[in-house]
Amino acid sequence: MIIAFSVSPLGTGADVGRAVAEAVRVVRASGLPNETSAMFTTIEGEWDEVMAVVKQATDAIVAVAPRCSLVLKADIRPGVTDAITAKVATVERYLAEN
């Protein structure tokens, strides 16, 4: 499964970068395939392991903020691996046709 999620502190002011970096550090330490963009972090793995990482990343935010916002989107396809790169490669292949 692939999870795209965004976790950020609320009630700590406008600069959330340091707290978000701690959440991303948790994701990267997980060893699961992942990518971080300006709006979301995407992580791929089995349900329990991915959800555990999302919880740990959320806990990293809650440790420094009185509130936390979590947005989560999932693509659940049992048996599929490396979708985090394959989906993008498919779109790039179609873009290259014209």
BELDA-V16449 format. One record per pair of residues at least 24 apart in sequence whose C-alpha atoms are under 10 Angstrom apart, sorted by the first residue. I is the first residue (numbers start at 0). J is the second residue. D is the distance in whole Angstrom. If there is no record, write none. Layout:
[[I J D] [I J D]]
//
This chain:
[[0 42 8] [0 43 6] [0 44 6] [0 45 6] [0 46 7] [0 49 8] [0 73 7] [0 74 6] [0 75 5] [0 76 6] [0 77 7] [0 78 9] [0 79 7] [0 80 8] [0 81 9] [0 82 8] [0 83 9] [1 32 9] [1 33 9] [1 41 7] [1 42 6] [1 43 4] [1 44 7] [1 45 9] [1 46 9] [1 49 8] [1 72 8] [1 73 6] [1 74 5] [1 75 7] [1 76 8] [1 79 10] [1 80 9] [1 81 9] [1 82 7] [1 83 7] [2 33 9] [2 39 10] [2 40 8] [2 41 6] [2 42 5] [2 43 6] [2 44 9] [2 46 9] [2 49 7] [2 50 9] [2 53 9] [2 71 7] [2 72 6] [2 73 4] [2 74 7] [2 75 8] [2 83 9] [3 33 9] [3 34 9] [3 35 9] [3 38 9] [3 39 6] [3 40 6] [3 41 4] [3 42 7] [3 43 9] [3 53 10] [3 70 8] [3 71 6] [3 72 5] [3 73 6] [3 74 9] [4 35 10] [4 38 9] [4 39 5] [4 40 5] [4 41 6] [4 42 8] [4 53 8] [4 56 10] [4 69 7] [4 70 5] [4 71 4] [4 72 6] [4 73 9] [5 35 10] [5 36 10] [5 37 10] [5 38 7] [5 39 5] [5 40 6] [5 41 9] [5 53 9] [5 56 10] [5 57 9] [5 68 8] [5 69 6] [5 70 5] [5 71 7] [5 72 9] [6 38 9] [6 39 8] [6 40 9] [6 53 9] [6 54 10] [6 56 8] [6 57 6] [6 58 10] [6 59 10] [6 60 7] [6 61 10] [6 67 7] [6 68 6] [6 69 5] [6 70 7] [6 71 9] [7 56 10] [7 57 8] [7 59 10] [7 60 7] [7 61 9] [7 64 9] [7 66 9] [7 67 6] [7 68 5] [7 69 7] [7 70 9] [8 57 9] [8 59 10] [8 60 6] [8 61 7] [8 62 10] [8 63 8] [8 64 6] [8 65 8] [8 66 6] [8 67 5] [8 68 6] [8 69 9] [9 60 9] [9 61 9] [9 63 10] [9 64 6] [9 65 7] [9 66 5] [9 67 5] [9 68 7] [10 63 10] [10 64 7] [10 65 6] [10 66 6] [10 67 9] [11 63 8] [11 64 6] [11 65 8] [11 66 9] [12 64 10] [15 60 10] [15 64 10] [17 60 10] [17 63 10] [18 56 10] [18 59 7] [18 60 6] [18 61 9] [18 62 9] [18 63 7] [18 64 8] [19 56 9] [19 57 9] [19 59 8] [19 60 7] [20 56 10] [20 59 9] [20 60 9] [21 56 8] [21 57 10] [21 58 10] [21 59 6] [21 60 7] [21 63 10] [22 52 9] [22 53 9] [22 54 10] [22 55 8] [22 56 4] [22 57 7] [22 58 8] [22 59 6] [22 60 7] [22 61 10] [23 52 10] [23 53 10] [23 56 7] [23 57 10] [23 59 9] [24 56 8] [24 59 9] [25 52 7] [25 53 9] [25 54 10] [25 55 7] [25 56 6] [25 57 9] [25 58 10] [25 59 8] [26 51 10] [26 52 6] [26 53 8] [26 55 8] [26 56 7] [27 52 10] [28 52 9] [29 55 10] [32 81 8] [32 82 10] [32 83 8] [32 84 9] [33 83 8] [33 84 10] [34 83 8] [34 84 10] [39 70 9] [39 71 9] [39 72 10] [40 71 10] [41 71 10] [41 72 9] [41 73 9] [41 83 8] [42 73 10] [42 83 8] [43 73 10] [43 74 9] [43 80 8] [43 81 8] [43 82 8] [43 83 7] [43 84 10] [44 79 9] [44 80 8] [44 81 9] [44 82 10] [44 83 10] [45 75 9] [45 76 10] [45 77 9] [45 78 9] [45 79 10] [45 80 9] [46 73 10] [46 75 8] [46 77 9]]
//
